[in-house]
Amino acid sequence: MKIYYKLLIILFLFSFSASPKLEIKILNFDQFKSYLHKDDGQVYVINFWATWCKPCVEELPAFEKLNAEYRQNGVKVILVSLDEIELVETKLKSFISKKGLKSEVILLDDPDFNSWINQVNLKWTGAIPATLVYKGKNSSFHEGSLDYKQLLKMVKSKL
């Protein structure tokens, strides 16, 4: 019986060490801005959101569906969290795990929004959610929530 419990404990501990560690890139805007100007033939879908933003959270399934259905077609979904850096370990990582997000998540750690929002799009007031879709120099921007149909329309105009 003791061997059984020891084996059970070893398997339990191994299951924790074998699970992949969730890594999130933490970038300031200067480090991030290259994501806004890639010209490699892919369609980039960049969504600015936060865990505390209800409309942002409600639209995440549309981005995840797009990622699952179109990543093989040259579409790259990047979810740019505007959460506070202090919440990465305690809130953001658990949120990503709980929601099962598969898209790339980047934490944009640059709280001086007024210094960079116009570099994303001149029409952006800074409200979230906000989404930039581009391929090369052909881009679309939407401030506010998107459903899957609206998001797909933006993407298909770039394919």
C-alpha positions in Angstrom: 0.0 0.0 0.0 2.9 2.4 0.8 4.3 1.8 -2.7 1.0 2.7 -4.2 0.8 6.0 -2.4 4.4 6.9 -3.2 3.7 6.1 -6.9 0.6 8.2 -6.8 2.5 11.2 -5.2 5.3 10.9 -7.8 2.7 10.9 -10.7 0.9 13.8 -9.1 4.2 15.8 -8.8 5.2 14.9 -12.4 1.9 16.1 -13.8 2.7 19.6 -12.5 6.3 19.7 -13.8 5.2 18.3 -17.2 2.6 21.0 -17.8 3.8 23.8 -20.0 4.5 27.1 -18.4 2.4 30.0 -19.8 4.7 32.6 -21.1 3.5 36.1 -22.0 5.7 38.6 -23.9 5.8 41.9 -22.0 6.8 44.7 -24.3 6.8 48.5 -24.2 5.5 50.3 -27.3 8.9 50.7 -28.9 9.4 47.0 -28.7 5.8 46.3 -29.9 5.5 48.7 -32.8 7.2 46.3 -35.3 4.1 44.2 -35.0 2.2 47.0 -36.7 4.3 47.1 -39.8 5.0 43.5 -40.9 5.0 42.9 -44.6 5.4 39.2 -45.0 2.3 38.2 -46.8 0.3 37.4 -43.7 -2.9 39.1 -42.5 -2.4 40.5 -39.0 -5.3 40.8 -36.6 -4.3 42.9 -33.6 -6.8 43.3 -30.8 -6.3 45.7 -27.9 -8.2 44.5 -24.8 -8.0 44.0 -21.1 -9.4 41.4 -18.6 -11.4 44.2 -16.8 -13.1 45.3 -20.0 -16.5 43.4 -20.4 -16.9 44.1 -24.1 -13.3 43.0 -24.7 -13.9 39.7 -22.9 -17.2 39.1 -24.7 -15.6 39.4 -28.2 -12.6 37.2 -27.4 -14.4 34.0 -28.7 -14.7 35.6 -32.1 -10.9 36.1 -32.2 -10.2 32.6 -31.0 -12.6 31.2 -33.7 -10.8 33.2 -36.3 -7.4 32.0 -35.1 -8.5 28.4 -35.2 -10.1 28.6 -38.6 -7.7 30.9 -40.5 -4.2 30.5 -39.0 -3.4 27.9 -41.7 -4.5 30.5 -44.3 -1.9 33.1 -43.3 -3.9 34.9 -40.6 -2.1 35.8 -37.4 -4.2 36.8 -34.4 -2.4 38.8 -31.7 -4.2 39.7 -28.5 -2.6 42.8 -26.9 -3.5 43.0 -23.3 -3.5 46.5 -21.7 -3.8 45.1 -18.2 -1.4 46.4 -15.5 1.9 44.6 -15.4 1.4 43.8 -11.7 -1.6 41.6 -12.7 0.3 39.3 -15.1 0.9 36.5 -12.6 -2.2 36.9 -10.5 -4.9 37.7 -13.1 -3.8 37.6 -16.7 -2.2 34.2 -16.8 -5.1 32.6 -15.0 -7.6 34.4 -17.3 -5.8 33.1 -20.4 -5.8 29.5 -19.0 -9.4 29.6 -17.8 -10.6 30.9 -21.2 -8.3 28.5 -23.1 -6.9 31.3 -25.3 -4.7 29.9 -28.1 -3.9 33.1 -29.9 -0.6 34.9 -29.1 -1.0 37.2 -26.1 1.3 40.2 -25.5 1.1 42.5 -22.6 1.7 46.1 -23.7 3.4 47.7 -20.7 3.4 51.3 -21.7 0.8 53.2 -19.7 1.4 56.5 -21.5 -1.4 55.7 -24.0 -1.5 59.2 -25.4 2.1 58.9 -26.6 1.4 55.9 -28.9 -2.3 55.4 -29.7 -2.0 57.6 -32.8 0.8 55.4 -34.0 -1.6 52.5 -34.1 -4.3 54.4 -35.9 -5.0 58.1 -36.2 -8.8 57.5 -35.6 -8.2 55.7 -32.3 -9.5 57.6 -29.3 -7.8 55.1 -27.0 -11.1 53.3 -26.1 -11.0 49.5 -26.0 -11.7 47.0 -27.5 -10.0 48.2 -30.6 -8.8 46.1 -33.6 -6.3 46.6 -36.3 -6.4 44.3 -39.3 -3.7 44.7 -42.0 -1.8 43.0 -44.7 1.2 45.0 -45.9 0.0 48.6 -46.3 -3.7 47.6 -46.6 -5.3 48.2 -43.2 -8.6 48.5 -41.4 -9.2 49.8 -37.9 -12.3 49.3 -35.7 -12.8 50.9 -32.3 -15.5 49.0 -30.3 -16.7 45.4 -30.2 -16.8 43.1 -33.1 -18.7 39.9 -33.7 -17.3 37.1 -35.7 -19.1 38.1 -38.9 -17.7 41.7 -38.7 -14.2 40.4 -37.9 -14.3 37.9 -40.7 -15.4 40.6 -43.2 -12.4 42.8 -42.2 -10.0 39.8 -42.6 -11.4 38.6 -45.9 -10.9 42.1 -47.4 -7.2 41.5 -46.8 -6.9 37.9 -48.1 
